[in-house]
Amino acid sequence: MTTSPDATRPAVLTDPVGTVVPSSVPTHWYNLAADLPEPCPPALHPGTREPLTPDDLAPLFPMALIAQEVSTERWVEIPQTVREMYALWRPSPLVRALRLERALGTPAKIYYKYEGVSPAGSHKPNTAVAQAYYNAVEGITRLTTETGAGQWGASLSMACALLGLDCEVWQVRASYDAKPYRRMQMETYGATCHASPSDLTEAGRAMLAADPTTTGSLGMAISEAIESAAKDPAAHYALGSVLNHVLLHQSVIGVEALAQLDEIGETADVVFGCAGGGSNLGGLSFPFLGRNLRDGTTTRVVACEPAACPSMTQGEYRYDFGDVAGLTPLLKMHTLGKDFVPPAIHAGGLRYHGMAPMVSHAYELGLMEAIAVEQDAAFAAGVEFARAEGLIPAPESTHAVAGALAHARAATTDETIVIGLSGNGVLDLPAYQDYVAG
């Protein structure tokens, strides 16, 4: 399962307008655990507080994903079936933002790695199709999950449709109400979508009893999805972020970006990614961090999180539950506390109380930096990007854009900036309208 980094770097082609496109899908995922100077603290059983065993996770996940969760192999082969599904949208383009550079008057070179070309419109299918595949191979017929803004729910719904699985989604109430088109997208793929908290689960009923007007949170929706899966022997739970195997699957983003930059003779000086649960940030940045650790390169990584939910910049680094009801294992992560309910910001995919354990560990080791971005600043950056480049970023992605634009404005050299544009904002236009209308 181990191979050299060069084996994962596809040849690339460049067109005259500055887009760099690899000619093939990567063959392997990259695992940062192989290169970390210190191993990540283990996940703990919520009852015994002892490190989790594979048997502890078996009721919720297939054994292949459990093996990936604890793997320390540097390169993990991508199954051929998954690579064929990836080919629907991968490789994704790395685009030189020439018009944005001119608008900013910066000497810096700005590139963005655009994941909005996937059928679901975001980076989330990179792990959705992998998780659905491994569950289908194990004979599971139904997957449950949570979703915030809806990108993950739509992506898993699409993956289940491609692989013949049933899909049931609990969507955070604030996003369910504000983003009806995401629910319609899920239902078009054949999934069932509930507003969370709901009266369909014990966890949901308890949350509604405590606060009937709650806008919900990802932690609440996770509790409901896990409870539903645990009661059905034909079902498993799928998580869209946080866990190691999710970040592993998302590494195709960074693997491709490195290959694309190598082909044109560029080295990233600084990489900006939005940060909610950590999947987009880790997927983009971990291959860069791995090269820093192995080869001594000095690419900076800046995590851009919402000021309304600042788990990295203001949270504590400690063991905490990944959900409100305390059904998940205990994870060592930066957390605002499992009971934290963030404001109903438009970037629903970033409304999570904790940060992925591996991202948190890398941050603690000083391998990356973090900033908190106010919602208005994020949308201002999204509008500026759209008016220069023609592409409307997802509200989540605008946080990375805001961080990158502030950096580019202060730049005095032709340094190379890479932005992770995790998705498009076509289904988030009401949020942009709110901003534009003041």
C-alpha positions in Angstrom: 0.0 0.0 0.0 3.1 2.3 0.2 4.6 3.9 -2.8 6.7 6.9 -3.6 5.2 10.4 -3.7 6.1 10.6 -7.4 3.7 7.8 -8.1 0.8 10.1 -7.1 1.8 13.1 -9.2 -0.1 13.0 -12.5 1.2 14.8 -15.5 -0.5 18.2 -16.1 -1.5 20.4 -18.9 -1.7 24.2 -19.0 -4.0 26.3 -21.0 -3.4 30.0 -22.1 -5.7 31.5 -19.4 -3.7 30.3 -16.5 -5.6 27.1 -15.5 -3.5 24.1 -14.6 -5.2 20.7 -15.0 -3.6 17.3 -14.2 -4.3 14.7 -16.9 -5.3 11.9 -14.5 -6.8 11.2 -11.1 -4.3 10.5 -8.3 -3.8 6.9 -7.5 -3.1 7.3 -3.8 -4.3 9.3 -0.8 -1.7 11.0 1.4 -1.6 10.4 5.2 0.0 13.1 7.3 0.2 10.6 10.3 3.3 9.1 8.6 5.3 12.3 8.8 4.2 13.9 12.0 7.0 14.4 14.5 4.7 13.2 17.3 1.7 10.9 16.9 -1.8 12.2 17.4 -3.4 11.4 20.8 -5.7 8.4 20.4 -9.5 8.6 20.4 -10.9 7.3 23.7 -13.9 5.1 24.5 -16.6 7.4 26.1 -17.3 4.8 28.8 -13.9 3.4 29.8 -11.7 6.4 28.7 -9.3 3.8 27.2 -8.0 4.1 23.6 -10.6 2.9 21.1 -10.3 -0.6 19.5 -11.6 -1.6 16.0 -14.5 -3.5 17.7 -15.6 -0.3 19.4 -16.1 1.4 16.0 -17.5 -1.6 14.1 -21.2 -0.8 14.8 -20.8 2.5 12.9 -18.1 2.1 10.3 -16.9 -0.6 7.9 -13.6 -2.2 8.8 -11.7 -0.6 5.8 -12.5 2.8 7.1 -11.6 1.8 10.7 -8.2 0.6 9.4 -7.7 3.9 7.6 -8.6 5.8 10.8 -5.6 4.4 12.6 -3.2 3.9 9.6 0.3 5.4 9.7 1.0 4.4 6.0 2.1 7.4 4.1 0.3 6.5 0.8 -3.0 4.6 0.7 -4.1 3.2 -2.6 -7.4 4.6 -3.9 -9.7 1.7 -5.1 -10.3 1.7 -8.9 -14.0 2.1 -8.5 -13.5 5.2 -6.4 -11.0 6.6 -8.9 -13.6 6.1 -11.7 -16.2 8.0 -9.7 -13.6 10.7 -9.0 -13.2 11.1 -12.7 -16.6 12.6 -12.9 -15.0 15.8 -11.6 -11.4 15.2 -10.8 -8.8 16.4 -11.4 -10.0 19.8 -10.3 -8.4 22.9 -11.7 -5.8 25.1 -10.1 -6.4 28.6 -11.5 -4.2 31.7 -11.6 -6.4 34.6 -10.4 -4.9 37.1 -12.7 -7.8 39.5 -12.7 -7.9 39.4 -8.9 -4.2 40.2 -8.7 -4.8 43.2 -10.9 -7.8 44.4 -8.9 -5.8 44.2 -5.7 -2.7 45.7 -7.2 -0.5 43.1 -5.5 2.8 41.8 -6.7 1.9 38.4 -5.3 0.8 35.5 -7.5 -2.6 34.1 -6.5 -3.9 30.6 -7.4 -7.1 29.0 -6.3 -7.7 25.2 -6.2 -11.4 25.0 -7.2 -13.4 22.1 -5.8 -16.8 23.5 -6.9 -16.5 21.5 -10.1 -17.9 18.4 -8.4 -21.5 17.4 -9.3 -22.6 18.4 -5.8 -20.7 21.7 -5.9 -18.1 21.2 -3.2 -15.1 19.2 -2.0 -17.3 16.9 0.0 -17.7 14.1 -2.6 -14.0 13.3 -2.3 -14.8 11.4 0.9 -18.5 10.7 0.3 -17.9 8.3 -2.6 -15.1 6.6 -0.7 -17.2 6.1 2.4 -20.2 4.9 0.4 -18.0 2.5 -1.6 -16.4 0.8 1.5 -19.9 0.5 3.2 -21.4 -1.0 0.0 -18.5 -3.6 -0.2 -19.3 -4.6 3.4 -23.0 -5.1 2.6 -24.4 -2.0 4.3 -27.6 -0.8 2.6 -28.3 2.5 4.5 -26.2 5.4 5.6 -27.1 8.1 8.0 -25.4 11.5 8.4 -25.6 15.1 9.5 -25.1 18.2 7.4 -24.8 21.9 8.1 -25.1 24.1 5.0 -26.0 21.0 3.0 -22.8 20.3 0.9 -22.0 17.2 2.8 -25.6 15.9 2.9 -25.9 16.5 -0.9 -22.5 14.8 -1.5 -23.4 11.7 0.5 -26.8 11.6 -1.1 -25.1 11.6 -4.6 -22.6 8.9 -3.5 -25.4 6.7 -2.2 -27.3 7.1 -5.4 -24.3 6.1 -7.5 -23.7 3.0 -5.3 -27.4 2.0 -4.6 -27.6 2.8 -0.9 -30.3 4.5 1.0 -29.4 7.8 2.6 -30.9 9.7 5.6 -29.7 13.2 6.5 -30.3 15.3 9.6 -29.7 19.0 8.6 -29.0 21.7 11.1 -32.3 23.6 11.6 -30.8 27.1 10.8 -29.5 25.8 7.4 -32.6 23.6 6.7 -34.7 26.8 6.9 -32.3 29.1 5.1 -31.1 26.8 2.4 -34.1 24.9 1.0 -32.3 24.2 -2.3 -29.8 22.0 -0.5 -32.6 19.9 0.8 -34.1 19.7 -2.7 -30.7 18.6 -4.0 -30.6 15.8 -1.5 -34.1 14.7 -2.3 -33.4 14.7 -6.0 -30.6 12.2 -5.4 -33.1 10.1 -3.5 -32.2 10.9 0.1 -34.5 11.7 3.1 -33.7 15.0 4.9 -34.9 16.0 8.4 -34.4 19.3 10.2 -32.3 18.9 13.4 -33.1 18.7 16.2 -36.1 16.5 15.3 -38.7 14.5 17.2 -37.5 11.3 15.4 -34.8 10.4 17.9 -34.4 10.4 21.7 -31.5 12.8 21.4 -33.5 15.2 19.2 -36.5 15.1 21.5 -34.3 15.9 24.5 -32.7 18.9 22.7 -36.1 20.3 21.7 -37.4 19.9 25.3 -34.4 21.8 26.5 -34.9 24.6 23.9 -37.9 24.4 21.5 -36.6 27.4 19.5 -33.0 26.2 19.1 -31.4 26.8 15.6 -29.5 23.5 16.0 -25.8 22.7 15.5 -23.7 20.1 13.8 -23.1 18.5 17.2 -26.9 18.0 17.6 -27.4 16.6 14.1 -24.5 14.2 14.6 -26.2 12.8 17.8 -29.4 12.1 15.8 -27.7 10.5 12.9 -25.6 8.2 15.1 -28.6 7.2 17.2 -30.5 6.3 14.0 -27.6 4.2 12.6 -26.9 2.4 15.9 -30.5 1.1 16.0 -30.4 -0.4 12.5 -28.1 -3.4 11.8 -28.3 -2.7 8.1 -27.1 0.9 8.6 -23.8 2.7 9.2 -23.0 6.3 10.0 -21.0 8.5 7.7 -19.1 11.6 8.9 -18.3 14.5 6.5 -15.3 15.9 8.5 -13.2 15.6 11.6 -12.1 12.0 11.5 -8.7 10.9 10.1 -10.1 8.7 7.3 -12.1 11.7 6.1 -9.1 14.0 5.9 -7.2 11.1 4.2 -9.7 11.0 1.4 -9.7 14.8 1.0 -5.9 14.7 0.5 -6.5 14.3 -3.2 -7.0 18.1 -3.2 -3.5 18.8 -1.9 -1.8 16.0 -3.9 -3.2 17.5 -7.1 -2.3 21.0 -6.1 1.3 20.1 -5.4 1.5 18.3 -8.8 0.1 21.3 -10.6 2.5 23.7 -9.0 5.4 21.5 -9.6 4.6 21.3 -13.3 4.7 25.0 -13.7 7.8 25.5 -11.5 5.9 27.2 -8.6 6.3 26.6 -4.9 3.5 27.8 -2.6 4.7 30.3 0.0 1.4 30.4 1.8 -1.8 28.3 1.6 -5.2 29.6 2.9 -8.1 27.2 3.7 -11.4 27.6 5.4 -11.7 25.7 8.7 -14.9 24.3 10.2 -14.5 20.6 11.1 -11.2 20.4 9.2 -11.8 18.3 6.1 -11.2 20.9 3.4 -8.3 22.5 5.3 -6.6 19.2 6.0 -7.2 17.8 2.5 -5.6 20.9 0.9 -2.8 21.5 3.4 -1.6 18.1 4.6 0.3 17.2 1.5 2.1 20.6 1.7 2.8 20.0 5.4 4.1 16.6 4.6 6.6 18.0 2.1 7.7 20.6 4.6 8.4 17.8 7.1 10.1 15.5 4.7 11.9 17.9 2.4 12.4 21.0 4.5 10.2 23.3 2.4 8.6 26.3 4.2 5.1 26.6 2.9 2.9 28.4 5.5 -0.6 27.1 6.1 -3.3 29.5 7.5 -6.6 28.1 8.8 -9.4 30.7 8.3 -12.3 30.0 10.7 -15.4 32.0 11.4 -15.2 34.5 14.3 -18.6 33.2 15.4 -17.3 29.6 15.9 -13.5 30.0 16.6 -12.5 26.6 17.9 -8.8 27.0 17.0 -8.2 30.6 18.0 -10.3 30.6 21.1 -11.1 27.0 22.0 -9.4 24.7 24.4 -7.2 21.8 23.4 -8.6 18.8 25.3 -10.7 15.7 25.0 -14.3 16.3 24.1 -17.2 14.6 22.5 -17.9 15.2 18.8 -21.6 15.5 19.4 -24.0 17.1 21.9 -25.5 13.9 23.3 -22.1 12.4 24.1 -22.5 9.4 21.7 -19.2 9.7 19.9 -15.7 8.7 21.1 -13.7 11.4 23.0 -11.4 13.2 20.6 -8.4 15.3 21.6 -9.1 18.5 19.7 -9.5 22.3 19.9 -13.1 22.7 21.1 -15.5 25.3 22.3 -17.4 22.6 24.2 -19.9 20.1 22.9 -22.8 22.2 24.2 -21.7 25.3 22.3 -24.4 26.5 19.9 -23.0 28.9 17.4 -25.0 31.8 15.9 -26.9 31.0 12.7 -24.2 32.3 10.4 -24.6 31.8 6.6 -21.5 29.6 6.5 -23.4 26.6 7.9 -20.6 24.1 7.1 -18.3 25.9 9.5 -20.7 25.9 12.5 -19.0 23.1 14.5 -17.7 23.3 18.1 -14.5 21.3 17.5 -11.6 20.9 15.0 -10.4 17.7 13.5 -7.9 16.0 15.9 -5.2 15.8 13.3 -5.6 19.4 12.3 -5.7 20.4 16.0 -2.5 18.3 16.6 -0.7 20.0 13.7 -1.7 23.4 15.0 -0.4 22.5 18.5 2.9 21.4 17.0 3.2 24.8 15.2 2.9 23.3 11.7 0.0 25.7 10.8 -1.5 29.1 11.9 -5.1 30.2 12.4 -7.1 33.4 12.1 -10.8 34.2 12.8 -12.8 36.0 10.1 -15.9 38.0 10.7 -18.9 37.2 8.6 -19.1 40.6 6.9 -15.4 40.5 6.0 -15.9 37.0 4.5 -18.8 38.1 2.3 -17.0 41.3 1.3 -14.1 39.1 0.1 -16.5 36.7 -1.7 -18.1 39.6 -3.6 -14.7 41.1 -4.5 -13.5 37.7 -5.7 -16.7 37.2 -7.7 -16.4 40.6 -9.4 -12.8 40.0 -10.4 -12.9 36.3 -11.3 -16.6 35.7 -12.2 -16.9 32.8 -9.7 -19.1 33.1 -6.6 -17.5 31.2 -3.7 -19.4 29.3 -1.1 -19.8 31.2 2.1 -17.4 28.8 3.8 -14.8 29.4 1.1 -15.0 33.2 1.5 -13.2 32.9 4.8 -10.1 31.6 3.1 -10.5 34.2 0.4 -10.7 36.9 3.0 -7.5 35.7 4.7 -5.7 35.5 1.3 -6.9 38.9 0.2 -5.7 40.6 3.3 -2.3 38.9 2.9 -2.0 39.8 -0.8 -2.8 43.4 -0.1 0.2 43.6 2.3 2.5 41.6 0.0 5.7 43.3 -1.2 7.2 40.5 -3.3 5.9 38.1 -6.0 5.2 35.3 -3.4 2.8 32.5 -4.4 -0.5 32.3 -2.6 -2.8 29.3 -2.9 -6.5 29.6 -1.8 -8.6 26.5 -1.2 -11.9 27.3 -2.9 -13.9 24.5 -1.3 -17.2 25.0 -3.2 -19.4 27.3 -5.3 -22.0 29.6 -3.9 -24.7 29.1 -6.5 -27.2 27.7 -3.9 -26.1 30.3 -1.3 -27.2 33.4 -3.2 -29.8 34.5 -0.6 -26.9 34.9 1.8 -25.1 37.1 -0.7 -28.3 39.1 -1.3 -28.5 39.7 2.5 -24.9 41.0 2.4 -25.3 43.1 -0.7 -28.6 44.6 0.6 -26.8 45.5 3.8 
